[in-house]
Structure formats: C-alpha cells, structure tokens
Amino acid sequence: MAIATEQLFTNYVNDYESDFYAWTQNQAQILRDRQWQLIDIQHLAEEIEDMGHAEKRELESRLEVLLMHLLKWQFQSDRRCRSWQLTIKEQRLRLHRHLKQNPSLKSVIPEVFADVYQLAVVGAAKETGLDIFPDICPYTFEQVILDVFLPD
C-alpha cells in the first residue's frame, strides 16, 4: 500500500491546485496508511481551519436569518404570516442543533451577535423597505433562541 500512497503523493501539489477532490482523497489515504512524511501539512492545516470557520459562518447565518425575521415580526406586525413564524421556528431548531453539535461555538456568540444583528437590520430593511430598526439589538441571545419568544 505504501507504493500506491507514494504514487498518490507525487501528484498532491498539482492535485491541490488543480483537483481539490483528488487532493483530499490522496491526503485521506496517506493518513490511513500512516505515511506521516507524505502529509501536505500546510494545506491540510489550512483546510482544517477553514472547516472550523465554516461552522462559525453557519452559526452566523442562522442567527442572522432568525434576527431578521424577529425584526420583521416586531416592526411589520401588519404583515405577520405563518411563513415568518415557521422560519423563526426552523432557524431556532437549526441553531440549537448546530450548537449541540459544536458546543465550543457558544463562546463566540458574544463576539458575533452585534455584527450579525447589523446584517439582519440590513436584510430586514431590504425586504421591508423600512428604515426604523434599532441600532442596537433589542433582544438578548437568550430571548432569541427561546422557543416561545416573539417580540411585539
């Protein structure tokens, strides 16, 4: 198996640049074969970091959509609909699941909450045409993820 792994490794630089999928498969096989000297350490470390960043972006995205719909719910009460309510419920469920699968992300919530809120304001303004949303989030994170919370 080591010969096959060495053959895979000879193309890793080209694969990373020109065929990312092949590179991932080569690196996985190198790890399985315990051919430590053949690991593309720099690129592998970057990809692992990117995976972590993707999990954080997922948290931010779910939180942004949730906040945007809570704002619309509160400030455009005459247009409330079942769809908004279900979107709020869905985002809460997805946030809870994501945080359960990645509990260390709870530590970044204070850091991202204000930034995400600003994006939610832009999104809500774009969708509603309103320019009345508070500069500072009127809800706490604890309220936002609470299943029964709907602002009035």
C-alpha positions in Angstrom: 0.0 0.0 0.0 2.9 2.4 0.6 3.9 2.3 -3.1 0.3 3.4 -4.0 0.4 6.1 -1.4 3.8 7.4 -2.7 2.3 7.5 -6.2 -0.7 9.4 -4.9 1.6 11.8 -3.1 3.7 12.6 -6.1 0.7 14.4 -7.6 -0.5 16.1 -4.4 0.8 19.6 -5.3 -0.9 19.6 -8.7 -4.0 18.0 -7.2 -4.4 20.7 -4.5 -4.1 23.4 -7.1 -6.0 21.7 -10.0 -8.1 18.9 -8.4 -9.0 19.6 -4.8 -11.2 16.5 -4.6 -8.3 14.2 -5.7 -6.0 16.0 -3.1 -8.5 15.3 -0.3 -8.7 11.6 -1.3 -4.9 11.4 -1.5 -4.4 13.0 1.9 -7.0 10.8 3.5 -5.3 7.7 2.1 -1.9 9.0 3.3 -3.3 9.4 6.8 -4.9 5.9 6.8 -1.6 4.5 5.6 0.2 6.4 8.4 2.7 7.8 5.9 3.3 10.9 8.0 6.2 12.1 6.0 3.9 12.5 2.9 1.3 14.7 4.5 0.8 18.1 2.9 0.9 19.7 6.3 0.5 23.3 5.3 -2.5 22.8 3.1 -4.1 20.3 5.4 -3.8 22.7 8.4 -5.4 25.4 6.3 -8.3 23.2 5.3 -8.9 22.1 8.9 -9.0 25.8 10.0 -11.4 26.5 7.1 -13.7 23.7 8.3 -13.9 25.5 11.7 -14.6 28.8 10.1 -17.4 27.2 8.1 -19.0 26.1 11.3 -18.8 29.6 12.7 -20.3 31.0 9.5 -23.2 28.6 9.7 -23.9 29.9 13.2 -23.8 33.5 12.0 -26.0 32.7 9.0 -28.7 31.0 11.1 -28.6 33.8 13.7 -28.8 36.5 11.0 -31.9 34.9 9.4 -33.5 34.5 12.8 -32.9 38.1 13.9 -34.1 39.4 10.6 -37.4 37.6 10.9 -37.8 38.7 14.5 -37.3 42.3 13.4 -39.8 41.9 10.6 -42.2 40.2 13.1 -41.9 43.1 15.5 -41.8 46.1 13.2 -44.0 44.9 10.4 -46.8 43.4 12.5 -49.5 44.0 10.0 -47.7 41.6 7.6 -47.1 38.8 10.0 -47.7 35.4 8.5 -47.3 31.7 9.2 -44.3 31.6 6.9 -42.3 34.0 9.1 -43.3 32.1 12.2 -42.2 28.8 10.7 -38.9 30.4 9.6 -38.3 31.6 13.1 -39.0 28.1 14.5 -36.8 26.5 11.8 -33.9 28.7 12.5 -34.1 28.2 16.2 -34.2 24.4 15.8 -31.2 24.6 13.4 -29.3 26.9 15.8 -30.0 24.5 18.8 -28.8 21.5 16.7 -25.7 23.3 15.4 -24.7 24.4 18.9 -25.3 20.9 20.3 -23.0 19.5 17.6 -20.4 22.3 18.1 -20.7 23.4 21.8 -17.5 25.4 21.7 -19.3 27.9 19.3 -21.2 29.2 22.4 -18.0 31.0 23.3 -18.1 33.1 20.1 -21.7 34.2 20.4 -21.0 37.5 22.3 -18.4 38.3 19.7 -20.6 37.8 16.6 -24.1 38.8 18.0 -23.7 42.5 17.4 -22.1 42.1 13.9 -24.8 39.6 12.9 -27.5 41.9 14.2 -26.2 44.7 11.9 -26.5 42.3 8.9 -30.0 41.3 10.0 -31.0 45.0 10.1 -29.8 45.5 6.5 -31.6 42.3 5.4 -34.9 43.3 7.1 -34.7 46.9 5.7 -34.1 45.5 2.2 -37.1 43.1 2.5 -39.5 45.5 4.1 -38.4 48.9 2.8 -38.5 50.2 6.3 -35.7 52.2 8.0 -36.9 52.0 11.6 -34.8 49.3 13.1 -32.8 50.0 16.3 -29.1 50.4 16.0 -28.5 48.0 18.9 -30.3 44.7 19.1 -33.4 45.0 21.3 -33.2 41.3 22.2 -30.7 39.2 24.1 -29.3 36.0 22.7 -31.2 34.1 25.4 -34.5 35.6 24.1 -33.7 35.0 20.5 -33.3 31.3 21.0 -36.2 30.9 23.4 -38.9 28.9 21.6 -41.8 31.0 22.8 -40.3 34.4 22.3 -41.9 36.6 19.7 -41.4 40.4 20.1 -44.4 42.7 20.0 
